[in-house]
Amino acid sequence: MTVPTTGRPATAGEHTVETLTGWLTDRISLYLKRPADEIAPGVPLAEYGLDSVAALSLCGDIEEDFDLVLEPTVAWDYPTVDALAGYLVEELRATVGEA
């Protein structure tokens, strides 16, 4: 989870598409065993070889780090880093509105 300069964990309202894009890119690069700078945010993750096992692991990481409950198909429903980051920002904002 992104930690702001205050030293406390980021809240849902502090996440932006940019911070989530960075987090997703870093996490996906680990699963794909390639440098993060080789992952373009607009390229479908399947083109990089993201398989169902890695997609489910990514979903689990998102749920754990951001306290969201997601469908296991989220990586396929939002197939690029850009699309997934945009979706996550909306979901995180919705959780702030519910609190």
PAFI-608540 format. One record per atom (N, C-alpha, C, O): residue in one letter; atom name; x, y, z. Coordinates in pm, whole numbers, plus 50000, padded with zeros to 5 digits. Layout:
<rs>
> residuo,atomo,u,v,w
> a,CA,X,Y,Z;
...
</rs>
This chain:
<rs>
> residuo,atomo,u,v,w
> m,N,50084,49884,50000;
> m,CA,50000,50000,50000;
> m,C,50089,50123,50000;
> m,O,50194,50123,50064;
> t,N,50048,50225,49931;
> t,CA,50124,50349,49926;
> t,C,50124,50413,50063;
> t,O,50020,50419,50129;
> v,N,50238,50460,50106;
> v,CA,50248,50528,50234;
> v,C,50282,50674,50210;
> v,O,50391,50705,50162;
> p,N,50189,50765,50243;
> p,CA,50217,50906,50225;
> p,C,50332,50950,50315;
> p,O,50377,50875,50401;
> t,N,50379,51071,50293;
> t,CA,50494,51121,50369;
> t,C,50464,51136,50517;
> t,O,50556,51155,50596;
> t,N,50337,51127,50557;
> t,CA,50303,51137,50699;
> t,C,50341,51011,50773;
> t,O,50342,51011,50896;
> g,N,50372,50901,50702;
> g,CA,50410,50777,50766;
> g,C,50293,50685,50795;
> g,O,50314,50571,50836;
> r,N,50171,50731,50774;
> r,CA,50054,50645,50796;
> r,C,50011,50584,50663;
> r,O,50040,50641,50558;
> p,N,49942,50470,50667;
> p,CA,49896,50409,50542;
> p,C,49799,50502,50469;
> p,O,49726,50579,50530;
> a,N,49801,50493,50337;
> a,CA,49710,50573,50256;
> a,C,49568,50526,50279;
> a,O,49541,50406,50292;
> t,N,49476,50622,50283;
> t,CA,49335,50585,50290;
> t,C,49281,50576,50149;
> t,O,49346,50620,50054;
> a,N,49163,50520,50135;
> a,CA,49104,50501,50003;
> a,C,49095,50632,49928;
> a,O,49116,50634,49806;
> g,N,49064,50742,49995;
> g,CA,49049,50871,49929;
> g,C,49181,50931,49882;
> g,O,49180,51025,49803;
> e,N,49293,50878,49928;
> e,CA,49423,50932,49888;
> e,C,49481,50863,49766;
> e,O,49584,50907,49714;
> h,N,49419,50757,49720;
> h,CA,49469,50687,49602;
> h,C,49425,50759,49476;
> h,O,49313,50809,49466;
> t,N,49516,50763,49381;
> t,CA,49486,50822,49251;
> t,C,49514,50718,49143;
> t,O,49574,50614,49170;
> v,N,49470,50747,49023;
> v,CA,49500,50657,48912;
> v,C,49651,50641,48901;
> v,O,49700,50532,48871;
> e,N,49726,50749,48923;
> e,CA,49872,50743,48910;
> e,C,49935,50653,49016;
> e,O,50023,50572,48984;
> t,N,49892,50666,49142;
> t,CA,49952,50582,49246;
> t,C,49914,50435,49226;
> t,O,49996,50346,49247;
> l,N,49791,50412,49184;
> l,CA,49748,50274,49160;
> l,C,49814,50216,49036;
> l,O,49844,50096,49032;
> t,N,49837,50298,48935;
> t,CA,49909,50252,48816;
> t,C,50049,50207,48855;
> t,O,50095,50102,48809;
> g,N,50116,50285,48938;
> g,CA,50250,50247,48984;
> g,C,50248,50119,49065;
> g,O,50333,50031,49044;
> w,N,50153,50107,49157;
> w,CA,50142,49987,49239;
> w,C,50115,49864,49152;
> w,O,50181,49761,49167;
> l,N,50018,49876,49062;
> l,CA,49985,49764,48973;
> l,C,50102,49725,48885;
> l,O,50131,49606,48869;
> t,N,50170,49824,48828;
> t,CA,50283,49795,48741;
> t,C,50393,49722,48816;
> t,O,50450,49625,48766;
> d,N,50422,49767,48937;
> d,CA,50524,49700,49018;
> d,C,50484,49557,49051;
> d,O,50566,49466,49041;
> r,N,50359,49538,49089;
> r,CA,50313,49404,49127;
> r,C,50313,49311,49005;
> r,O,50357,49196,49015;
> i,N,50263,49360,48893;
> i,CA,50257,49278,48771;
> i,C,50397,49243,48724;
> i,O,50421,49132,48675;
> s,N,50490,49337,48736;
> s,CA,50627,49309,48694;
> s,C,50687,49193,48775;
> s,O,50766,49115,48722;
> l,N,50649,49182,48901;
> l,CA,50696,49070,48983;
> l,C,50641,48938,48931;
> l,O,50715,48840,48918;
> y,N,50514,48935,48900;
> y,CA,50453,48812,48850;
> y,C,50507,48771,48714;
> y,O,50525,48653,48685;
> l,N,50535,48871,48631;
> l,CA,50581,48842,48495;
> l,C,50733,48831,48487;
> l,O,50788,48796,48383;
> k,N,50801,48862,48598;
> k,CA,50948,48857,48602;
> k,C,51010,48941,48491;
> k,O,51097,48896,48417;
> r,N,50963,49065,48483;
> r,CA,51020,49160,48387;
> r,C,51022,49298,48452;
> r,O,50943,49325,48543;
> p,N,51110,49384,48406;
> p,CA,51119,49518,48465;
> p,C,50988,49595,48450;
> p,O,50921,49586,48347;
> a,N,50954,49671,48552;
> a,CA,50830,49749,48550;
> a,C,50826,49846,48434;
> a,O,50719,49873,48379;
> d,N,50942,49900,48395;
> d,CA,50942,49998,48286;
> d,C,50913,49935,48150;
> d,O,50898,50006,48050;
> e,N,50905,49802,48144;
> e,CA,50868,49734,48019;
> e,C,50717,49711,48009;
> e,O,50669,49661,47907;
> i,N,50644,49745,48112;
> i,CA,50499,49724,48113;
> i,C,50430,49856,48083;
> i,O,50429,49947,48166;
> a,N,50372,49864,47965;
> a,CA,50300,49985,47923;
> a,C,50158,49980,47978;
> a,O,50091,49877,47965;
> p,N,50110,50088,48039;
> p,CA,49979,50085,48104;
> p,C,49861,50062,48010;
> p,O,49753,50024,48055;
> g,N,49879,50085,47881;
> g,CA,49769,50068,47787;
> g,C,49769,49937,47712;
> g,O,49680,49913,47630;
> v,N,49866,49851,47737;
> v,CA,49877,49723,47667;
> v,C,49804,49615,47748;
> v,O,49824,49605,47869;
> p,N,49720,49534,47684;
> p,CA,49652,49427,47757;
> p,C,49752,49335,47827;
> p,O,49853,49294,47770;
> l,N,49722,49303,47951;
> l,CA,49812,49222,48033;
> l,C,49832,49083,47974;
> l,O,49938,49023,47992;
> a,N,49733,49032,47905;
> a,CA,49746,48901,47841;
> a,C,49857,48902,47737;
> a,O,49920,48799,47713;
> e,N,49882,49017,47674;
> e,CA,49990,49026,47575;
> e,C,50127,49009,47639;
> e,O,50224,48971,47572;
> y,N,50136,49036,47768;
> y,CA,50262,49016,47841;
> y,C,50273,48875,47895;
> y,O,50377,48836,47948;
> g,N,50167,48798,47883;
> g,CA,50170,48661,47932;
> g,C,50108,48643,48070;
> g,O,50131,48540,48134;
> l,N,50032,48741,48117;
> l,CA,49966,48726,48246;
> l,C,49864,48613,48234;
> l,O,49770,48621,48155;
> d,N,49883,48508,48313;
> d,CA,49793,48393,48307;
> d,C,49691,48400,48421;
> d,O,49693,48492,48503;
> s,N,49603,48301,48424;
> s,CA,49495,48303,48524;
> s,C,49548,48291,48666;
> s,O,49490,48349,48758;
> v,N,49655,48217,48687;
> v,CA,49713,48204,48821;
> v,C,49765,48339,48868;
> v,O,49738,48380,48981;
> a,N,49839,48409,48783;
> a,CA,49891,48541,48820;
> a,C,49778,48641,48837;
> a,O,49783,48726,48926;
> a,N,49675,48632,48753;
> a,CA,49561,48723,48764;
> a,C,49489,48703,48897;
> a,O,49449,48800,48962;
> l,N,49471,48578,48939;
> l,CA,49408,48551,49069;
> l,C,49496,48599,49184;
> l,O,49445,48650,49284;
> s,N,49625,48582,49170;
> s,CA,49717,48631,49273;
> s,C,49711,48783,49282;
> s,O,49712,48839,49392;
> l,N,49706,48848,49168;
> l,CA,49695,48994,49165;
> l,C,49566,49038,49233;
> l,O,49565,49133,49312;
> c,N,49459,48970,49204;
> c,CA,49330,49000,49267;
> c,C,49341,48987,49418;
> c,O,49291,49072,49492;
> g,N,49406,48881,49464;
> g,CA,49425,48861,49607;
> g,C,49510,48970,49670;
> g,O,49482,49015,49781;
> d,N,49613,49014,49599;
> d,CA,49697,49123,49649;
> d,C,49618,49252,49661;
> d,O,49632,49325,49759;
> i,N,49535,49280,49562;
> i,CA,49452,49401,49566;
> i,C,49357,49394,49685;
> i,O,49343,49490,49760;
> e,N,49292,49279,49702;
> e,CA,49200,49264,49814;
> e,C,49271,49284,49947;
> e,O,49219,49351,50036;
> e,N,49390,49226,49960;
> e,CA,49464,49235,50085;
> e,C,49517,49377,50111;
> e,O,49502,49429,50221;
> d,N,49577,49437,50010;
> d,CA,49640,49567,50030;
> d,C,49541,49683,50036;
> d,O,49569,49785,50100;
> f,N,49427,49669,49970;
> f,CA,49332,49780,49961;
> f,C,49198,49750,50028;
> f,O,49107,49832,50025;
> d,N,49187,49633,50090;
> d,CA,49066,49593,50162;
> d,C,48941,49604,50073;
> d,O,48837,49655,50115;
> l,N,48954,49554,49951;
> l,CA,48843,49549,49857;
> l,C,48806,49403,49832;
> l,O,48893,49316,49836;
> v,N,48681,49377,49807;
> v,CA,48637,49245,49766;
> v,C,48609,49253,49616;
> v,O,48523,49330,49572;
> l,N,48682,49174,49539;
> l,CA,48674,49180,49393;
> l,C,48631,49047,49335;
> l,O,48651,48941,49395;
> e,N,48573,49053,49217;
> e,CA,48545,48932,49141;
> e,C,48679,48877,49092;
> e,O,48769,48955,49060;
> p,N,48694,48747,49086;
> p,CA,48822,48691,49041;
> p,C,48853,48721,48894;
> p,O,48965,48698,48848;
> t,N,48756,48771,48821;
> t,CA,48777,48803,48679;
> t,C,48819,48948,48656;
> t,O,48825,48993,48542;
> v,N,48848,49021,48762;
> v,CA,48876,49165,48748;
> v,C,48989,49195,48650;
> v,O,48982,49293,48576;
> a,N,49092,49113,48648;
> a,CA,49205,49138,48556;
> a,C,49165,49116,48411;
> a,O,49228,49170,48320;
> w,N,49062,49037,48388;
> w,CA,49015,49015,48251;
> w,C,48909,49118,48214;
> w,O,48899,49159,48098;
> d,N,48829,49161,48313;
> d,CA,48727,49263,48288;
> d,C,48790,49399,48262;
> d,O,48735,49480,48188;
> y,N,48904,49424,48322;
> y,CA,48979,49550,48306;
> y,C,49120,49509,48264;
> y,O,49209,49501,48349;
> p,N,49141,49482,48135;
> p,CA,49259,49409,48089;
> p,C,49391,49485,48079;
> p,O,49494,49426,48045;
> t,N,49390,49615,48108;
> t,CA,49516,49690,48105;
> t,C,49540,49752,48242;
> t,O,49449,49760,48324;
> v,N,49661,49793,48266;
> v,CA,49692,49862,48392;
> v,C,49608,49988,48404;
> v,O,49555,50016,48511;
> d,N,49595,50064,48295;
> d,CA,49514,50186,48298;
> d,C,49369,50157,48336;
> d,O,49312,50224,48422;
> a,N,49311,50056,48270;
> a,CA,49171,50023,48296;
> a,C,49152,49974,48440;
> a,O,49056,50013,48507;
> l,N,49242,49890,48486;
> l,CA,49231,49836,48621;
> l,C,49252,49945,48726;
> l,O,49181,49948,48827;
> a,N,49347,50034,48704;
> a,CA,49370,50144,48798;
> a,C,49248,50235,48806;
> a,O,49208,50277,48914;
> g,N,49188,50265,48691;
> g,CA,49067,50348,48689;
> g,C,48953,50283,48765;
> g,O,48883,50349,48842;
> y,N,48936,50154,48745;
> y,CA,48832,50080,48816;
> y,C,48857,50082,48966;
> y,O,48766,50106,49045;
> l,N,48981,50057,49006;
> l,CA,49014,50053,49149;
> l,C,48992,50187,49217;
> l,O,48945,50193,49330;
> v,N,49027,50296,49148;
> v,CA,49004,50429,49206;
> v,C,48855,50448,49233;
> v,O,48817,50496,49340;
> e,N,48771,50410,49138;
> e,CA,48627,50423,49158;
> e,C,48578,50337,49272;
> e,O,48496,50381,49353;
> e,N,48626,50213,49281;
> e,CA,48587,50124,49390;
> e,C,48632,50178,49525;
> e,O,48557,50172,49622;
> l,N,48754,50230,49531;
> l,CA,48804,50285,49658;
> l,C,48726,50409,49698;
> l,O,48697,50428,49816;
> r,N,48691,50493,49603;
> r,CA,48611,50611,49633;
> r,C,48472,50571,49683;
> r,O,48416,50634,49772;
> a,N,48417,50465,49624;
> a,CA,48286,50416,49667;
> a,C,48291,50367,49811;
> a,O,48196,50386,49887;
> t,N,48402,50306,49851;
> t,CA,48413,50257,49988;
> t,C,48424,50373,50086;
> t,O,48378,50362,50200;
> v,N,48485,50483,50043;
> v,CA,48493,50600,50129;
> v,C,48353,50658,50148;
> v,O,48317,50700,50257;
> g,N,48274,50659,50041;
> g,CA,48138,50709,50049;
> g,C,48048,50625,50138;
> g,O,47952,50676,50195;
> e,N,48079,50497,50151;
> e,CA,48000,50407,50234;
> e,C,48037,50418,50381;
> e,O,47958,50381,50468;
> a,N,48155,50469,50409;
> a,CA,48203,50474,50548;
> a,C,48134,50583,50629;
> a,O,48163,50599,50748;
</rs>
